């Protein structure tokens, strides 16, 4: 299976719903999908299903991303890099010397 590929057929509302019900998304995706889908259905006409399609595409991508074997490692690397950069920025921040205090009176 190629990276990012999902073992699920994710072409329809039912396909995406089945994958989310089976736990193959992020926490909260199952509920968010239903809310977003309802909102999309309410905002579309019978002939223009662009909003519904966008919801399917969005959650299909989330399922595929979550199933990517390298996803957890990539998130961990991102978190580690963020922590490192914050630490470096904090260490490089200018500090006021104790002998050079402002003399406000």
C-alpha positions, 0 to 999 in steps of 0.5 A: 500500500502506498503512503497515505493510501487507505484500505477503505473505499472512500468515495461516498458519504456512506464510505466515509461514515463507515470508516469514521464509525470504525474509528479510522479518523481523528478523535471527534471526527465521527461527530464533526462529520455528521455536523458538517454534513448536515450543515452542508446539506442544509446550505445546498440546493438539490442540484449543487452539491459542492458543499457536500462534496467538500465535506466528503473530500475533507474527511476522506483526507483526514481518514487517509492521513490518520491511516498513514504509517508515518503520520505519528512520527511526523507529528512527533518530529514537528512537536520536537522541533517546535519545542527546540525552537521555542527553547532556543528563542527563549535562551537567545532572548535579551536579558537585562543585566543586574548591574544595568537596571533602569533608574526610574524615580 
